[in-house]
Amino acid sequence: MSTQHTPGPWFENVVPTSAGSAITIQSADHRIAIIYVDGIRKGIDDELPRSIENRANARLIAAAPDLLEALQGFQKAWDENRLLTSDEAASIRAAIAKATEAA
Protein backbone atom coordinates (compact mmCIF):
# COMPACT_ATOMS: atom_id res chain seq x y z
CA MET A 1 0.00 0.00 0.00
CA SER A 2 1.47 3.36 -0.99
CA THR A 3 1.17 6.29 1.39
CA GLN A 4 -0.44 9.35 -0.16
CA HIS A 5 -0.55 11.50 2.96
CA THR A 6 2.28 13.36 4.67
CA PRO A 7 4.18 10.67 6.55
CA GLY A 8 4.01 10.64 10.34
CA PRO A 9 4.67 11.13 13.06
CA TRP A 10 2.49 14.20 13.41
CA PHE A 11 2.35 16.49 16.45
CA GLU A 12 -0.33 18.90 17.57
CA ASN A 13 0.61 22.36 18.74
CA VAL A 14 -1.14 25.52 19.91
CA VAL A 15 0.52 28.64 18.53
CA PRO A 16 -0.30 32.15 19.80
CA THR A 17 -1.33 34.54 17.01
CA SER A 18 -2.60 38.10 16.86
CA ALA A 19 -6.14 36.68 16.53
CA GLY A 20 -5.85 34.32 19.51
CA SER A 21 -4.42 30.85 18.94
CA ALA A 22 -3.89 28.61 15.94
CA ILE A 23 -3.95 24.87 16.46
CA THR A 24 -1.53 23.28 14.03
CA ILE A 25 -0.47 19.80 13.06
CA GLN A 26 3.25 19.51 12.34
CA SER A 27 4.98 16.57 10.69
CA ALA A 28 8.41 15.29 11.61
CA ASP A 29 9.84 17.02 8.52
CA HIS A 30 8.37 20.35 9.76
CA ARG A 31 5.43 20.59 7.36
CA ILE A 32 2.64 22.47 9.08
CA ALA A 33 -1.11 22.49 8.56
CA ILE A 34 -3.15 25.10 10.39
CA ILE A 35 -6.39 23.43 11.33
CA TYR A 36 -8.11 26.10 13.38
CA VAL A 37 -7.70 29.75 14.33
CA ASP A 38 -10.01 31.58 16.69
CA GLY A 39 -10.04 34.13 19.47
CA ILE A 40 -9.08 31.63 22.17
CA ARG A 41 -5.98 32.80 24.01
CA LYS A 42 -3.44 30.17 25.05
CA GLY A 43 -3.03 30.10 28.83
CA ILE A 44 -6.09 32.29 29.38
CA ASP A 45 -9.03 30.53 27.75
CA ASP A 46 -7.63 26.98 27.97
CA GLU A 47 -10.58 25.62 29.97
CA LEU A 48 -13.35 26.95 27.73
CA PRO A 49 -15.36 24.11 26.15
CA ARG A 50 -14.44 25.20 22.63
CA SER A 51 -10.73 25.30 23.49
CA ILE A 52 -10.89 21.84 25.07
CA GLU A 53 -12.71 20.47 22.00
CA ASN A 54 -10.22 22.10 19.60
CA ARG A 55 -7.26 20.53 21.42
CA ALA A 56 -8.99 17.12 21.45
CA ASN A 57 -9.62 17.40 17.69
CA ALA A 58 -5.97 18.32 17.13
CA ARG A 59 -4.79 15.30 19.18
CA LEU A 60 -7.02 13.00 17.14
CA ILE A 61 -5.76 14.39 13.83
CA ALA A 62 -2.13 14.25 14.99
CA ALA A 63 -2.59 10.60 15.98
CA ALA A 64 -4.04 9.59 12.59
CA PRO A 65 -0.81 8.10 11.15
CA ASP A 66 -0.21 6.13 14.39
CA LEU A 67 -3.80 4.88 14.45
CA LEU A 68 -3.58 3.82 10.80
CA GLU A 69 -0.33 1.94 11.41
CA ALA A 70 -1.75 0.23 14.52
CA LEU A 71 -4.90 -0.80 12.66
CA GLN A 72 -2.85 -2.16 9.76
CA GLY A 73 -0.81 -4.22 12.25
CA PHE A 74 -4.01 -5.56 13.78
CA GLN A 75 -5.38 -6.43 10.33
CA LYS A 76 -2.15 -8.28 9.48
CA ALA A 77 -2.36 -10.35 12.68
CA TRP A 78 -6.04 -11.06 11.97
CA ASP A 79 -5.31 -12.11 8.39
CA GLU A 80 -2.54 -14.42 9.66
CA ASN A 81 -4.95 -15.83 12.26
CA ARG A 82 -2.58 -15.11 15.12
CA LEU A 83 -2.55 -13.20 18.37
CA LEU A 84 -0.96 -9.77 18.52
CA THR A 85 2.62 -9.61 19.72
CA SER A 86 3.30 -7.53 22.81
CA ASP A 87 4.93 -4.88 20.59
CA GLU A 88 1.87 -4.74 18.33
CA ALA A 89 -0.43 -4.42 21.34
CA ALA A 90 1.79 -1.69 22.81
CA SER A 91 1.68 0.18 19.49
CA ILE A 92 -2.12 0.08 19.54
CA ARG A 93 -2.26 1.32 23.15
CA ALA A 94 0.22 4.14 22.36
CA ALA A 95 -1.77 5.26 19.31
CA ILE A 96 -5.02 5.35 21.29
CA ALA A 97 -3.32 7.28 24.10
CA LYS A 98 -1.91 9.83 21.66
CA ALA A 99 -5.39 10.36 20.23
CA THR A 100 -7.18 10.69 23.57
CA GLU A 101 -4.86 11.99 26.26
CA ALA A 102 -3.84 15.58 26.88
CA ALA A 103 -0.19 16.24 26.20
C-alpha positions in Angstrom: 0.0 0.0 0.0 1.5 3.4 -1.0 1.2 6.3 1.4 -0.4 9.4 -0.2 -0.5 11.5 3.0 2.3 13.4 4.7 4.2 10.7 6.5 4.0 10.6 10.3 4.7 11.1 13.1 2.5 14.2 13.4 2.3 16.5 16.4 -0.3 18.9 17.6 0.6 22.4 18.7 -1.1 25.5 19.9 0.5 28.6 18.5 -0.3 32.1 19.8 -1.3 34.5 17.0 -2.6 38.1 16.9 -6.1 36.7 16.5 -5.8 34.3 19.5 -4.4 30.9 18.9 -3.9 28.6 15.9 -4.0 24.9 16.5 -1.5 23.3 14.0 -0.5 19.8 13.1 3.3 19.5 12.3 5.0 16.6 10.7 8.4 15.3 11.6 9.8 17.0 8.5 8.4 20.3 9.8 5.4 20.6 7.4 2.6 22.5 9.1 -1.1 22.5 8.6 -3.2 25.1 10.4 -6.4 23.4 11.3 -8.1 26.1 13.4 -7.7 29.8 14.3 -10.0 31.6 16.7 -10.0 34.1 19.5 -9.1 31.6 22.2 -6.0 32.8 24.0 -3.4 30.2 25.1 -3.0 30.1 28.8 -6.1 32.3 29.4 -9.0 30.5 27.8 -7.6 27.0 28.0 -10.6 25.6 30.0 -13.3 27.0 27.7 -15.4 24.1 26.2 -14.4 25.2 22.6 -10.7 25.3 23.5 -10.9 21.8 25.1 -12.7 20.5 22.0 -10.2 22.1 19.6 -7.3 20.5 21.4 -9.0 17.1 21.4 -9.6 17.4 17.7 -6.0 18.3 17.1 -4.8 15.3 19.2 -7.0 13.0 17.1 -5.8 14.4 13.8 -2.1 14.2 15.0 -2.6 10.6 16.0 -4.0 9.6 12.6 -0.8 8.1 11.2 -0.2 6.1 14.4 -3.8 4.9 14.4 -3.6 3.8 10.8 -0.3 1.9 11.4 -1.7 0.2 14.5 -4.9 -0.8 12.7 -2.8 -2.2 9.8 -0.8 -4.2 12.2 -4.0 -5.6 13.8 -5.4 -6.4 10.3 -2.1 -8.3 9.5 -2.4 -10.3 12.7 -6.0 -11.1 12.0 -5.3 -12.1 8.4 -2.5 -14.4 9.7 -5.0 -15.8 12.3 -2.6 -15.1 15.1 -2.6 -13.2 18.4 -1.0 -9.8 18.5 2.6 -9.6 19.7 3.3 -7.5 22.8 4.9 -4.9 20.6 1.9 -4.7 18.3 -0.4 -4.4 21.3 1.8 -1.7 22.8 1.7 0.2 19.5 -2.1 0.1 19.5 -2.3 1.3 23.1 0.2 4.1 22.4 -1.8 5.3 19.3 -5.0 5.3 21.3 -3.3 7.3 24.1 -1.9 9.8 21.7 -5.4 10.4 20.2 -7.2 10.7 23.6 -4.9 12.0 26.3 -3.8 15.6 26.9 -0.2 16.2 26.2 
